[in-house]
């Protein structure tokens, strides 16, 4: 069942197994002789995006492969969400820039400018 959900998630994100580059290395940390002898650490790289994930949580290479795929999909989803959020923010910024100022706001700004101008005129040197 977990394999199914992983495959569905990969399909939904448009990620193929051919896009993934998997390398194995000896793990470090707890695990005794097993981690010293067997290449249980898994590094998974998504070639198109360049996102790389390394997992060495478990003593089992198979478990680490599964965890690496899950974490890689999480990272890809996060970058996709960030990209979408920045696109939306840019569109909103452009929309706000194009829309005209409300009349009341425009009046207040002009009034503030006029008062500031009068204040500056009062600071001018008196007749030479």
C-alpha positions in Angstrom: 0.0 0.0 0.0 2.8 2.4 0.9 4.5 1.6 -2.5 1.2 2.4 -4.2 0.9 5.8 -2.6 4.5 6.6 -3.4 4.0 5.6 -7.1 0.7 7.7 -7.3 2.5 10.7 -5.7 5.4 10.4 -8.2 2.9 10.2 -11.1 1.0 13.3 -9.8 4.2 15.3 -9.6 5.3 14.0 -13.1 8.4 12.3 -11.8 9.7 9.2 -13.6 12.1 6.6 -12.2 14.4 7.5 -15.1 14.7 11.0 -13.7 16.1 9.7 -10.5 19.8 8.9 -9.9 20.4 6.6 -6.9 23.8 6.1 -5.3 24.7 4.0 -2.2 27.5 4.5 0.4 28.4 3.1 3.7 26.4 4.6 6.5 27.7 6.0 9.8 26.4 6.0 13.3 24.6 3.2 15.2 23.9 -0.1 13.5 27.0 -2.1 14.4 28.8 -4.3 12.0 26.0 -4.0 9.4 26.5 -0.3 8.7 30.2 -0.8 8.6 30.1 -3.5 6.0 27.0 -2.8 3.9 26.3 0.3 1.8 23.0 1.2 3.5 23.1 5.0 3.0 21.1 6.1 0.0 21.5 9.4 -1.9 18.8 10.1 -4.4 19.0 13.0 -6.9 16.3 14.3 -9.2 18.2 15.2 -12.4 15.8 17.8 -13.8 15.6 19.9 -10.7 19.0 19.0 -9.1 17.4 18.3 -5.7 19.4 15.8 -3.7 18.5 13.9 -0.6 20.6 11.5 1.5 19.1 9.1 4.0 20.9 6.8 6.5 18.3 6.5 9.2 17.8 2.7 9.0 20.1 -0.3 9.0 18.2 -1.5 5.9 19.1 -0.2 2.5 15.6 -1.0 1.2 14.0 1.1 4.0 16.4 3.9 3.3 15.6 3.8 -0.4 11.9 4.2 0.5 12.5 7.0 2.9 14.8 8.8 0.4 12.0 8.7 -2.2 9.5 10.1 0.3 11.8 12.9 1.4 12.7 13.7 -2.2 9.0 14.0 -3.1 8.5 16.3 -0.1 11.3 18.5 -1.2 10.1 18.7 -4.8 6.5 19.5 -3.6 7.9 22.3 -1.3 9.9 23.9 -4.1 6.8 23.7 -6.4 4.7 25.4 -3.7 7.3 28.1 -3.3 7.4 28.7 -7.0 3.6 28.9 -7.2 3.4 31.3 -4.3 6.0 33.7 -5.9 4.1 33.6 -9.2 0.9 34.5 -7.4 2.6 37.3 -5.4 4.1 38.7 -8.6 0.7 38.7 -10.4 -0.9 40.4 -7.4 1.9 43.0 -7.3 1.4 43.8 -11.0 -2.3 44.0 -10.6 -2.0 46.4 -7.6 0.5 48.5 -9.6 -1.8 48.9 -12.5 -5.0 49.7 -10.6 -5.7 53.4 -10.0 -5.6 54.9 -6.6 -9.0 55.5 -4.9 -10.1 59.2 -5.2 -10.2 59.7 -1.4 -6.6 58.5 -1.1 -5.5 60.7 -3.9 -7.1 63.7 -2.3 -5.3 62.9 1.0 -2.0 62.6 -0.7 -2.4 65.9 -2.6 -3.5 67.7 0.6 -0.4 66.4 2.4 1.8 67.6 -0.4 0.2 71.0 -0.4 0.7 71.4 3.4 4.3 70.3 3.1 4.9 72.8 0.3 3.4 75.6 2.4 5.7 74.6 5.3 8.7 74.9 3.1 7.7 78.3 1.8 7.6 79.6 5.3 11.2 78.5 5.8 12.4 80.6 2.8 14.7 83.6 3.4 13.0 86.9 3.7 13.6 89.5 0.8 17.1 90.4 -0.2 
